[in-house]
Amino acid sequence: MIEQLRGLYAHLFWADARAVEAVRGAKDLPPKALVLLSHVLGAEEVWLSRLERRPAEAPVWPDLTVDACAELAAENRRKLEVHLAGLGAGDLERIVAYTNSAGQSFESKISDILLHVALHGCYHRGQVCCFEKRAASPRPRTTSRLSEAHRRRPDKGEG
């Protein structure tokens, strides 16, 4: 499962960067798009802090500029790559205790936390893409890895 998680996180890093580009480059994008992107990145940092048993450096719903989103995405990537590289298959079953933003205490397996973070970002980046599409972007920046791979196929003349 560790290799599948690393593959999911390779996609997460690519999609985060793509979503930052989308928010930075779109015209007439509703402010909610930046709020959601900020949330994705803040939540990544919060969950990583829980895994590392340290105080979070960002809230779950940070108020960020696009440039601050780009910086947080790069920092999250750096930290998550280090964290993932240090995990072995046995670590995935380890239990992490944490307190959520509402003050409730929980315990979860590392594998469940990592999967949650990857899927949570997919959901909200999809919302950002919908806002971009509604703003009449000529070509919304999809964060679907397969859509992008298909678009760049050599038989399409773009690869």
C-alpha positions in Angstrom: 0.0 0.0 0.0 2.9 2.4 0.6 3.7 2.6 -3.1 0.0 3.3 -3.9 0.1 6.1 -1.3 3.3 7.5 -2.8 1.6 7.5 -6.2 -1.5 9.3 -4.8 0.8 11.9 -3.3 2.7 12.4 -6.5 -0.7 13.3 -8.0 -1.6 15.5 -5.0 1.6 17.6 -5.4 1.0 18.0 -9.2 -2.7 18.8 -8.6 -2.0 21.3 -5.9 0.4 23.2 -8.2 -2.1 23.0 -11.0 -4.9 24.4 -8.8 -2.7 27.3 -7.7 -2.0 28.1 -11.4 -5.8 27.9 -12.1 -6.7 30.4 -9.3 -3.8 32.7 -10.2 -4.7 32.7 -13.9 -8.5 32.8 -14.0 -10.4 35.9 -14.6 -13.6 36.6 -12.6 -13.1 33.7 -10.3 -15.4 33.8 -7.2 -13.5 34.4 -4.0 -14.7 31.0 -2.8 -12.2 29.3 -5.1 -9.3 30.8 -3.2 -11.0 30.0 0.1 -11.3 26.3 -0.9 -7.7 26.1 -2.3 -6.4 27.7 1.0 -8.4 25.1 2.9 -6.9 22.2 1.0 -3.4 23.4 1.7 -4.1 24.3 5.3 -5.7 20.9 5.9 -2.6 19.2 4.4 -0.4 21.0 6.9 -2.7 20.3 9.8 -2.8 16.6 9.1 0.9 16.4 8.6 1.4 18.1 11.9 -0.8 15.5 13.5 1.3 12.7 11.9 4.5 14.4 13.2 3.0 15.2 16.6 3.8 18.9 16.4 1.8 22.1 16.5 0.3 23.0 13.1 1.8 26.0 11.3 -1.5 26.8 9.5 -5.1 26.6 10.5 -7.6 24.2 8.7 -9.2 27.3 7.1 -6.4 29.8 6.5 -7.0 33.2 4.8 -4.3 33.1 2.1 -3.3 35.0 -1.0 -2.6 33.1 -4.2 1.1 33.6 -3.6 0.8 32.3 0.0 -1.0 29.3 -1.4 1.9 28.6 -3.8 4.4 28.9 -0.9 2.3 26.6 1.4 1.9 24.1 -1.4 5.6 24.0 -2.0 6.3 23.7 1.8 3.7 20.9 2.2 5.2 19.0 -0.7 8.7 19.2 0.8 7.5 18.1 4.2 5.2 15.3 2.9 7.9 13.9 0.6 10.2 13.6 3.6 7.5 12.1 5.7 6.5 9.6 3.0 10.1 8.6 2.3 10.5 7.7 5.9 7.5 5.4 6.1 7.8 1.6 5.9 4.8 -0.7 5.3 4.6 -1.5 9.0 4.2 2.2 9.9 0.9 2.5 8.0 -0.9 0.5 10.7 0.4 2.7 13.5 -2.2 4.7 15.4 -2.0 8.4 15.8 -3.9 10.2 18.5 -5.0 13.8 17.7 -7.5 16.5 18.6 -9.5 18.1 15.8 -10.3 21.8 15.4 -13.5 21.3 17.4 -11.6 20.0 20.4 -12.6 16.3 19.9 -10.1 13.6 20.4 -9.6 10.8 17.9 -7.2 8.0 17.0 -6.6 6.9 13.4 -4.2 4.7 11.5 -1.5 6.5 9.5 -2.8 4.8 6.3 -6.3 6.2 6.9 -5.0 9.7 7.5 -2.9 9.7 4.4 -5.7 8.4 2.3 -8.1 11.0 3.7 -5.8 13.8 3.0 -5.3 12.7 -0.6 -9.0 12.3 -1.3 -10.0 15.5 0.6 -7.9 17.6 -1.7 -9.3 15.9 -4.8 -12.8 16.9 -3.7 -12.1 20.5 -3.1 -9.8 21.0 -6.1 -12.7 19.7 -8.2 -14.8 22.5 -6.7 -12.2 25.0 -7.7 -12.2 23.6 -11.2 -16.0 24.0 -11.3 -15.7 27.7 -10.3 -13.1 28.2 -13.0 -15.4 26.6 -15.6 -18.3 28.8 -14.5 -16.0 31.9 -14.8 -15.9 31.1 -18.6 -12.2 30.1 -18.6 -11.4 29.0 -22.2 -9.8 25.8 -20.9 -10.2 25.0 -17.2 -7.1 23.4 -15.7 -8.3 19.9 -14.8 -6.6 18.2 -11.9 -7.5 14.8 -13.3 -4.3 12.9 -14.0 -5.8 10.7 -16.7 -7.5 13.7 -18.5 -4.1 15.4 -18.6 -2.3 12.2 -19.8 -4.9 11.7 -22.5 -4.6 15.3 -23.7 -0.9 14.8 -24.1 -1.0 11.5 -26.0 1.5 11.4 -28.9 -1.3 10.4 -31.3 -3.0 13.7 -30.4 0.1 15.6 -31.7 0.8 17.2 -28.3 3.2 14.7 -26.7 
